[in-house]
Amino acid sequence: MTDTFRTPPPTATAHHQRPFTRDPDRWEKECSRALRTGHVRDHACTAECELVLVHERTPWGWLAWTVPADLKPEIPHQIGVLTPAATRIQRLALRWLTRRPAQRIALDAVPGSLRLSAAAAALISLLAGLFAMCRGVPGDVALPAMLLAPLFAEHLPGRLDARAREHVRSVEGDGACRYLQRLAALHTSIVQAAAGSDQYELRRSAEIGHHLLWDAASLLQTQDTRLASAGLIARERLMLQLADQVAQILRRTAEDGTADADQTRKPGQPLGPYPPGVRQTTHPAPRHAPEAPLLKGTLLMAQPEPGTAARTPDVYLLFAHEPYYPGPGTQEVNTTVVAADSLLHPQVCQPDGARVHGLLTQGRQPGEIVPLATLTHELNGGADWPTVGDWERVTTDMVQLVRSGDCDALSLGLPEVARALVCVGPHSHVRAYDAAADDFSAYGPAERAAVLTEVGMFLTGIATERPLWPGDGLLPPLCQRT
């Protein structure tokens, strides 16, 4: 299997290799502060020696660096990833966790130490309590307040830390941090490209990259890098492809001067006359369900290379798209059926394609043809599509993949009513207007099932001789779904 993305884009290599790459003066200030506190990490430090950490905040979390005695560290001591789509309160939790460590006062008489803030709270509460009692406040009211104030100052920050960590995944250790550092460098390049941009593809790439970073941090937090290697490799490949796609978008924008119209499309805009969702039609059509010949289809087959084998269950995706003509004198193609594994092709928008693949192959029967509208129905009528991916970009890439001959497909020219039926949910109805009779005809789940059955018969007759080839260089499927 070929691997298209072996190295990260050049713009990502400089991020997070050293502390504060974009602000070197900040690192010098933090080192000076560490020197003033009297502790610098060096070879003489033991395991019990408390580290001085400098937190480098990022839009997606933080990197915590140790302050060394000589050179800048190359590997962070800790990396934290904030939950995707964080609220304002959750972002405040991030700032709380990355605050400067509290100064503590050693107690000679008893083991342990006391926060400087707790000592200050004790002194202030003592003076305030004495003043209050002088003013006539009862002692049974003033004394408890005097005792509780330093206790709150000592123990409340720990409770707040525990609550804040619920929204963060943090990892430590050279192996885990080295991997997440590499992934974070790629994601930072994507975030910087999307910052201030109105292109949907760039902003969506930043969102997906944050989800990948969060998934990787979750794996590293619960498993060893060796045990989680398969999932980590899959996420790194997807992040590499995501960064490569962003680099291509920026390159095209720089060359053309303006972004393509497809780059600024918003999700939910119809891809064709019938988007994958519940929609009724009032276009002229026959009064009854379409009869034979229903499928005016042709099979566009590309010659697969030796050694290509199916690695997922025998499931197919059916989706409608803008009509096109494969060649001069050919009939219109407005609907396509592909093998599920074609969604893992590197030329398809990733990781959206892999996420749609996971949804498509989950709980299906072998040989089942699943319309895209069925997935929309299963995703709360389409409301949950943003959590899976950009179906519009995925289907557009699939059409280009089929037309370039990089995978096999069953290309169909469905009549208007049949096409409308596969573009609505399994329990929806389509009404068609008969101008001759001046009346409407209704088509429902039974007619939709008949259309899919006929498509299945046509597909079975072809796939029996040679299964649909999904293409070469496929990415691994996303086995773990969060």
C-alpha positions in Angstrom: 0.0 0.0 0.0 1.4 3.3 -1.0 1.7 6.2 1.4 1.2 9.6 -0.2 1.9 11.7 2.9 5.2 10.6 4.4 6.5 13.9 5.7 4.7 16.9 7.2 4.3 20.1 5.1 7.3 22.5 5.5 5.2 25.1 7.3 4.5 22.7 10.2 8.1 21.6 10.9 9.1 24.7 13.0 6.1 24.7 15.4 6.8 23.6 19.0 10.3 22.2 18.3 11.5 24.6 20.9 9.6 26.6 23.6 7.9 29.7 22.3 9.1 29.4 18.8 7.2 32.6 17.8 8.2 34.6 20.9 11.8 33.8 21.9 11.9 36.7 24.4 9.1 35.1 26.4 11.4 32.1 27.1 14.2 34.3 28.3 11.8 36.1 30.7 10.5 32.8 32.1 14.1 31.5 32.6 15.0 34.7 34.4 11.9 34.3 36.7 13.0 30.7 37.4 16.5 31.9 38.4 14.9 34.4 40.8 12.9 31.7 42.5 16.2 29.8 43.1 15.5 26.5 41.3 16.6 25.4 37.8 16.3 21.9 36.4 19.7 20.4 36.0 21.6 17.0 36.3 21.7 17.3 40.1 17.9 17.2 40.4 16.4 14.1 41.8 13.0 12.4 41.2 11.6 14.1 44.2 12.7 17.5 43.1 9.7 19.7 42.1 10.0 20.9 38.6 9.6 24.5 37.4 7.2 24.3 34.5 6.6 27.1 31.9 3.2 26.7 30.2 3.0 27.7 26.5 -0.7 28.3 25.8 -2.1 27.5 22.4 -5.6 27.7 20.9 -6.0 24.0 21.5 -4.3 23.5 24.9 -0.8 24.0 26.2 2.8 22.7 26.2 4.6 22.6 29.6 8.4 23.0 29.4 10.9 22.4 32.1 13.4 25.2 32.7 16.9 23.8 32.1 20.2 25.1 33.2 21.7 25.4 29.7 19.9 24.8 26.5 16.2 25.0 25.5 14.4 21.7 26.0 13.4 19.8 22.9 10.6 17.7 24.4 7.8 19.1 26.5 7.3 17.7 30.0 3.6 17.7 29.6 1.1 18.4 26.8 -2.6 19.2 27.5 -5.4 19.3 24.9 -8.6 21.2 25.6 -11.9 19.5 24.7 -13.1 20.4 21.1 -15.7 23.1 20.8 -14.9 24.3 24.3 -17.2 26.9 26.0 -15.9 30.1 27.6 -16.0 28.5 31.0 -13.9 25.6 29.8 -11.4 27.9 28.3 -11.2 29.7 31.6 -10.4 26.3 33.1 -7.5 26.0 30.7 -6.1 29.3 31.9 -6.6 28.1 35.5 -4.6 24.9 35.0 -1.8 26.8 33.3 -1.4 29.5 36.0 1.9 29.9 37.7 2.5 27.5 40.6 1.6 28.6 44.0 4.4 29.7 46.4 4.5 27.5 49.5 6.0 28.1 53.0 7.9 25.2 54.6 6.8 24.4 58.1 9.6 23.4 60.4 7.5 22.2 63.3 5.3 19.8 61.2 5.9 18.0 57.9 4.6 19.6 54.8 4.1 23.1 53.6 1.5 25.9 53.5 0.4 28.0 50.5 1.5 31.6 50.8 -2.1 32.5 49.9 -3.4 30.4 52.8 -1.0 32.1 55.2 -2.1 35.5 53.9 -5.8 34.5 54.2 -5.1 33.4 57.8 -3.5 36.7 58.7 -6.2 38.8 57.0 -9.0 36.7 58.5 -7.4 37.1 62.0 -7.2 40.8 61.7 -10.7 41.0 60.2 -12.1 38.8 62.9 -10.6 40.8 65.7 -11.9 44.0 64.2 -15.4 42.4 63.8 -15.4 41.3 67.4 -14.4 44.7 68.6 -17.4 46.0 66.7 -19.7 43.7 68.6 -19.9 40.7 66.2 -20.4 37.5 68.3 -17.4 35.3 68.7 -19.3 32.2 67.6 -19.7 33.9 64.2 -16.3 35.5 63.8 -14.2 32.5 65.0 -15.5 30.0 62.4 -15.0 32.5 59.7 -11.4 33.1 60.8 -10.7 29.3 60.7 -12.5 28.6 57.4 -10.8 31.3 55.4 -7.3 29.8 55.4 -8.8 26.3 54.9 -10.6 27.4 51.8 -7.4 29.1 50.5 -5.5 25.9 51.0 -7.9 23.3 49.7 -10.2 25.1 47.2 -7.6 25.4 44.4 -7.1 21.6 44.4 -10.9 21.1 44.0 -11.0 23.6 41.2 -8.0 21.8 39.5 -9.9 18.5 39.6 -13.0 20.1 38.0 -10.9 21.8 35.4 -9.1 18.6 34.4 -12.4 17.1 33.3 -12.2 19.2 30.2 -8.6 18.5 29.4 -6.6 15.5 28.4 -2.9 15.8 29.4 0.0 13.4 28.8 3.5 13.1 30.2 6.6 11.1 29.4 9.0 11.4 26.6 7.4 8.8 24.3 3.8 10.2 24.6 4.9 13.8 24.5 7.2 13.3 21.5 4.3 11.8 19.5 1.7 14.4 20.6 4.3 17.2 20.0 4.6 16.1 16.4 0.8 15.9 16.0 0.4 19.3 17.6 2.9 20.9 15.2 0.7 19.8 12.3 -2.4 21.0 14.0 -0.9 24.4 14.8 -0.1 25.0 11.1 -3.7 24.2 10.3 -5.0 26.5 13.0 -2.8 29.4 11.8 -4.0 28.9 8.2 -7.6 29.0 9.4 -7.2 32.0 11.7 -9.0 35.0 10.3 -10.1 33.1 7.1 -13.6 32.9 5.9 -13.0 29.7 3.9 -15.1 26.9 5.3 -12.6 24.2 4.3 -9.9 25.8 6.4 -12.1 26.3 9.5 -13.5 22.8 9.2 -9.9 21.4 8.9 -9.0 23.1 12.1 -12.0 21.6 13.9 -11.3 18.1 12.6 -7.6 18.5 13.6 -8.6 19.4 17.1 -10.8 16.3 17.3 -7.8 14.2 16.1 -5.5 15.8 18.7 -8.1 15.1 21.4 -8.5 11.5 20.4 -4.8 10.9 20.3 -4.4 12.5 23.8 -7.2 10.3 25.1 -5.4 7.2 23.8 -2.1 8.2 25.2 -3.7 9.0 28.6 -5.1 5.6 29.0 -2.7 3.3 27.1 1.0 2.9 26.4 2.2 4.2 23.0 3.0 0.7 21.9 -0.5 -0.6 22.8 -2.2 2.3 21.1 0.2 2.4 18.1 -2.5 1.4 15.5 -4.9 4.1 16.5 -2.1 6.7 16.8 -0.7 5.9 13.4 -4.2 6.2 11.8 -4.7 9.6 13.4 -1.3 10.9 12.4 -1.9 9.8 8.8 -5.2 11.6 8.8 -3.6 14.7 10.3 -0.8 14.6 7.7 -3.4 14.5 5.0 -5.4 17.3 6.5 -2.3 19.5 6.7 -1.4 18.6 3.1 -4.9 19.6 2.0 -4.6 22.9 3.8 -1.3 23.6 2.2 -2.8 22.9 -1.2 -5.7 25.2 -0.5 -3.3 28.0 0.5 -1.2 27.4 -2.6 -4.2 27.6 -4.9 -5.4 30.7 -3.2 -2.0 32.3 -3.6 -1.8 31.3 -7.2 -5.3 32.3 -8.2 -5.6 35.4 -6.0 -9.0 34.3 -4.9 -10.4 31.1 -3.4 -12.4 28.8 -5.5 -16.2 29.1 -5.1 -16.3 25.5 -3.8 -14.0 26.5 -0.9 -16.4 29.1 0.4 -19.5 27.0 0.2 -21.3 26.5 3.5 -22.4 23.0 4.7 -26.0 22.3 3.9 -26.0 23.9 0.5 -27.5 21.4 -2.0 -25.0 19.4 -4.0 -27.6 18.7 -6.7 -31.2 19.2 -7.4 -32.0 16.9 -4.5 -29.8 17.1 -1.4 -29.5 14.1 0.9 -32.4 14.8 3.2 -36.2 15.0 3.4 -37.5 17.0 0.5 -40.6 16.9 -1.6 -40.8 17.5 -5.3 -43.5 19.0 -7.4 -41.9 18.5 -10.8 -43.9 16.7 -13.5 -43.7 13.0 -13.4 -45.7 9.8 -14.1 -48.7 9.1 -11.7 -47.3 5.7 -10.7 -44.0 4.4 -9.5 -41.3 4.2 -12.2 -41.4 1.1 -14.2 -38.8 -0.7 -16.3 -36.5 0.3 -17.8 -35.8 2.1 -14.5 -32.0 2.0 -14.6 -30.3 3.6 -17.5 -26.9 2.9 -16.1 -23.4 2.2 -17.3 -20.5 0.8 -15.2 -17.3 2.8 -15.2 -14.5 0.4 -14.4 -10.9 1.1 -14.0 -8.3 -1.7 -14.1 -7.1 -2.4 -10.5 -3.6 -3.1 -9.7 -2.6 -6.6 -8.6 -2.9 -7.3 -4.9 -5.8 -4.9 -4.2 -8.3 -6.7 -1.8 -11.4 -5.6 0.0 -10.7 -5.0 3.7 -14.2 -4.1 4.9 -17.7 -5.7 4.8 -19.4 -5.8 1.4 -21.4 -2.5 1.7 -22.1 0.1 -0.9 -22.9 3.9 -0.8 -25.5 5.3 -3.2 -25.6 9.1 -3.6 -27.0 11.6 -6.1 -25.0 14.4 -7.6 -25.0 17.0 -10.3 -25.6 15.3 -13.6 -22.8 14.8 -16.1 -22.1 13.0 -19.3 -19.2 10.6 -19.4 -18.5 11.2 -23.1 -20.0 12.4 -26.4 -23.3 10.7 -27.2 -23.6 9.1 -23.8 -26.6 9.3 -21.4 -26.8 11.4 -18.3 -25.3 10.1 -15.0 -26.9 11.6 -12.0 -26.5 8.9 -9.3 -23.5 6.8 -8.3 -22.9 3.6 -6.3 -19.4 2.9 -4.9 -17.9 0.4 -2.6 -17.6 1.6 1.0 -13.8 1.3 1.0 -13.6 4.0 -1.7 -14.4 6.5 1.1 -10.9 5.7 2.5 -9.2 6.8 -0.7 -6.5 9.5 -0.1 -8.0 11.7 -2.8 -11.2 11.9 -0.8 -11.5 14.7 1.8 -10.1 13.1 5.0 -10.8 12.3 7.8 -14.4 13.1 6.8 -14.4 10.2 4.3 -13.1 7.8 6.9 -15.8 8.9 9.4 -18.5 8.5 6.8 -17.0 5.0 6.1 -17.3 4.1 9.8 -20.9 5.2 9.9 -21.7 3.4 6.6 -20.3 0.0 7.6 -21.6 0.0 11.2 -24.4 -2.6 11.7 -25.1 -3.2 8.0 -25.8 -6.4 6.1 -23.3 -7.8 3.5 -24.1 -6.4 0.1 -26.4 -3.7 1.5 -26.8 -0.5 -0.6 -27.1 2.5 1.8 -28.2 5.8 0.3 -26.6 8.9 1.6 -30.1 10.1 2.6 -30.4 7.1 4.9 -27.2 8.2 6.8 -28.8 11.7 7.0 -31.9 10.1 8.5 -29.8 8.2 11.0 -27.9 11.4 12.0 -31.0 13.1 13.5 -32.2 14.3 10.1 -28.8 15.7 9.2 -28.3 17.8 12.4 -25.4 15.6 13.5 -23.6 15.7 10.1 -21.1 18.3 11.5 -19.9 15.7 14.1 -19.1 13.2 11.2 -17.8 15.3 8.3 -18.6 17.4 5.3 -20.8 15.0 3.2 -20.9 17.5 0.4 -17.1 17.6 -0.1 -16.9 13.9 0.3 -19.4 13.1 -2.5 -17.8 15.8 -4.7 -14.5 14.1 -4.3 -16.0 10.7 -4.9 -17.5 11.9 -8.3 -14.0 13.2 -9.3 -12.5 9.9 -8.2 -14.9 7.9 -10.4 -14.6 10.1 -13.4 -10.7 9.9 -13.2 -11.0 6.1 -13.2 -9.3 5.7 -9.8 -12.0 3.4 -8.5 -14.9 1.3 -9.8 -18.5 2.6 -9.6 -22.0 1.9 -10.9 -23.0 5.1 -12.6 -26.8 5.4 -13.1 -29.1 7.7 -14.9 -32.2 7.5 -12.7 -35.5 8.9 -13.7 -36.7 12.0 -11.8 -39.0 10.3 -9.4 -36.6 7.4 -8.7 -33.8 9.8 -8.0 -36.0 11.8 -5.7 -36.9 8.7 -3.7 -33.3 7.8 -3.0 -32.6 11.4 -2.0 -35.2 11.3 0.9 -35.3 9.3 4.1 -36.6 5.8 4.3 -39.9 6.9 5.8 -40.5 10.0 3.6 -42.8 10.5 0.7 -42.4 12.3 -2.6 -45.3 14.0 -4.5 -45.2 14.4 -8.2 -47.5 16.6 -10.3 -49.1 15.1 -13.4 -49.9 18.0 -15.7 -52.0 16.0 -18.0 -54.3 14.8 -15.2 -53.9 17.9 -13.2 -53.3 15.8 -10.1 -50.5 14.7 -7.7 -49.2 11.2 -7.2 -47.6 10.1 -4.0 -44.6 7.8 -3.7 -43.4 6.4 -0.4 -41.2 3.8 1.3 -42.5 0.9 -0.8 -41.5 2.6 -4.1 -38.2 3.6 -2.6 -37.5 0.0 -1.6 -38.4 -1.1 -5.1 -35.8 1.4 -6.6 -33.1 0.1 -4.3 -34.0 -3.5 -5.0 -33.6 -2.9 -8.8 -30.4 -1.1 -8.2 -29.2 -4.1 -6.1 -30.2 -6.6 -8.9 -28.2 -4.6 -11.4 -25.2 -4.3 -9.1 -25.3 -8.0 -8.1 -25.1 -9.0 -11.7 -22.0 -6.9 -12.3 -20.3 -7.5 -9.0 -20.6 -11.3 -9.3 -18.2 -11.2 -12.2 -15.8 -8.7 -10.6 -16.3 -6.9 -7.3 -16.2 -3.1 -7.4 -12.6 -2.0 -6.9 -12.3 0.7 -4.2 -9.0 2.1 -5.4 -5.3 1.9 -4.3 -3.5 3.4 -1.4 -6.5 3.3 0.9 -6.2 4.7 4.4 -6.9 2.5 7.4 -10.5 2.7 8.7 -11.3 4.4 11.9 -11.9 1.5 14.1 -12.3 3.4 17.4 -15.2 5.8 17.3 -15.7 8.3 20.1 
